Amino acid sequence: MIRFTIDGEPVAQGRPRAGKDKNTGRTRVYDPAKSKDFKQYVKLVASQHKPIKPLEGEINLVVKVFKSIPKSMAKYKQEMARDGELRPITKPDVDNYVKGVKDGMNGIIWRDDSQVVSLTVGKWYSDNPRVEVEVKVIS
């Protein structure tokens, strides 16, 4: 099993952006800068925990997303959030957080993210924003 933490505010995968290529005039689709930077950060953190060679076979992935507690939230709600009694039901969706994490681990932790056959994702509030990742080979 491989476990690691990506410290800092979690970043959800943004909508792809389109623009014209200056040289060819063709339309090009690309990641927003914030999403691209987060994927690079995930690659850096994942590379510190990578196996000798990328994992093969079926993979179970657990991702726990801890968002900052909003300062505008009422004090009693902030305490509930710290205790795990109040969880984020705001956007972005959990699957958008997972996309960047999975893409960042391609070729480092596993060969391809299509190997993930089981996925558990959750969102919480925390004074220490981060993403906790757990990877386990099933087969």
C-alpha positions as CSV (number, residue, x, y, z in Angstrom):
1,M,0.0,0.0,0.0
2,I,1.2,3.5,-0.8
3,R,0.0,6.5,1.3
4,F,0.9,10.1,1.0
5,T,-0.4,13.6,1.7
6,I,-0.5,16.5,-0.7
7,D,-0.3,19.6,1.5
8,G,-2.1,22.8,0.7
9,E,-5.5,23.9,-0.6
10,P,-7.0,21.1,-2.8
11,V,-7.5,22.2,-6.5
12,A,-10.3,20.7,-8.6
13,Q,-9.8,20.0,-12.2
14,G,-11.0,23.1,-14.2
15,R,-12.8,23.0,-17.4
16,P,-10.6,22.6,-20.4
17,R,-9.8,25.9,-22.2
18,A,-9.6,26.4,-26.0
19,G,-7.4,28.8,-27.9
20,K,-5.9,29.2,-31.4
21,D,-2.4,28.0,-32.0
22,K,-0.3,30.9,-33.2
23,N,1.7,28.9,-35.6
24,T,-0.9,26.6,-37.2
25,G,-4.1,28.5,-36.6
26,R,-5.7,25.3,-35.2
27,T,-7.9,25.2,-32.1
28,R,-6.0,23.8,-29.2
29,V,-7.5,22.6,-25.9
30,Y,-5.4,23.0,-22.7
31,D,-5.7,22.8,-18.9
32,P,-6.3,26.0,-17.0
33,A,-3.0,27.1,-15.3
34,K,-4.3,26.4,-11.7
35,S,-5.2,22.8,-12.7
36,K,-1.9,22.3,-14.6
37,D,0.1,23.6,-11.6
38,F,-1.7,21.3,-9.2
39,K,-1.1,18.2,-11.3
40,Q,2.6,19.1,-11.4
41,Y,2.6,19.4,-7.6
42,V,0.9,16.0,-7.3
43,K,3.6,14.5,-9.6
44,L,6.3,16.0,-7.4
45,V,4.7,14.6,-4.1
46,A,3.9,11.2,-5.7
47,S,7.4,10.8,-7.1
48,Q,8.7,10.9,-3.5
49,H,6.5,7.8,-2.8
50,K,6.8,6.0,-6.1
51,P,7.4,2.2,-6.3
52,I,10.4,0.9,-8.2
53,K,8.3,0.4,-11.3
54,P,4.7,1.7,-11.8
55,L,2.0,-0.5,-10.2
56,E,0.3,-3.1,-12.5
57,G,-3.2,-4.6,-12.2
58,E,-6.4,-3.5,-10.5
59,I,-6.1,-0.6,-8.1
60,N,-8.2,0.6,-5.2
61,L,-7.8,4.4,-4.7
62,V,-9.0,6.3,-1.6
63,V,-8.8,10.1,-1.7
64,K,-9.7,12.3,1.2
65,V,-10.0,16.0,0.4
66,F,-9.7,18.5,3.3
67,K,-10.8,22.0,2.4
68,S,-10.1,25.1,4.5
69,I,-12.8,26.2,6.9
70,P,-14.3,29.4,5.5
71,K,-13.7,32.4,7.8
72,S,-17.2,33.6,7.0
73,M,-18.7,30.5,8.5
74,A,-20.4,31.0,12.0
75,K,-18.2,30.0,14.9
76,Y,-20.4,27.2,16.0
77,K,-20.4,25.8,12.4
78,Q,-16.6,26.1,12.3
79,E,-16.4,23.9,15.4
80,M,-18.8,21.4,13.8
81,A,-16.6,21.4,10.7
82,R,-13.5,20.8,12.9
83,D,-15.2,17.8,14.5
84,G,-16.3,16.3,11.2
85,E,-20.0,16.9,11.9
86,L,-20.3,19.4,9.1
87,R,-18.9,18.6,5.7
88,P,-18.7,20.7,2.5
89,I,-21.7,20.3,0.2
90,T,-20.5,23.2,-2.0
91,K,-18.8,23.0,-5.4
92,P,-16.5,21.7,-6.7
93,D,-17.7,18.1,-6.8
94,V,-15.5,15.4,-5.4
95,D,-14.9,13.8,-8.8
96,N,-13.3,17.1,-10.0
97,Y,-10.8,16.9,-7.2
98,V,-10.0,13.3,-8.1
99,K,-9.3,14.0,-11.8
100,G,-6.2,16.1,-11.0
101,V,-4.9,13.7,-8.4
102,K,-5.3,10.7,-10.8
103,D,-3.7,12.5,-13.7
104,G,-0.8,13.6,-11.5
105,M,0.0,10.0,-10.6
106,N,0.0,8.5,-14.1
107,G,3.3,6.9,-15.0
108,I,4.6,7.5,-11.4
109,I,2.5,5.4,-9.1
110,W,0.7,3.4,-11.7
111,R,1.0,2.9,-15.5
112,D,-2.4,4.5,-16.3
113,D,-5.4,5.7,-14.3
114,S,-7.6,3.3,-16.1
115,Q,-6.3,0.7,-13.7
116,V,-8.3,2.3,-10.9
117,V,-11.3,-0.1,-10.5
118,S,-12.4,1.0,-7.1
119,L,-12.6,4.6,-5.9
120,T,-13.6,6.2,-2.6
121,V,-13.6,9.9,-2.3
122,G,-14.7,12.2,0.5
123,K,-14.6,16.0,1.4
124,W,-14.1,17.4,4.8
125,Y,-13.2,20.8,6.4
126,S,-9.9,21.3,8.2
127,D,-7.6,23.9,9.6
128,N,-4.9,22.0,7.7
129,P,-6.0,21.9,4.0
130,R,-4.7,18.8,2.2
131,V,-5.4,15.8,0.1
132,E,-4.7,12.3,1.6
133,V,-4.1,9.5,-0.9
134,E,-4.1,5.8,-0.4
135,V,-3.3,3.4,-3.2
136,K,-3.6,-0.4,-3.0
137,V,-3.2,-3.1,-5.6
138,I,-6.2,-5.4,-5.5
139,S,-5.0,-8.2,-7.8
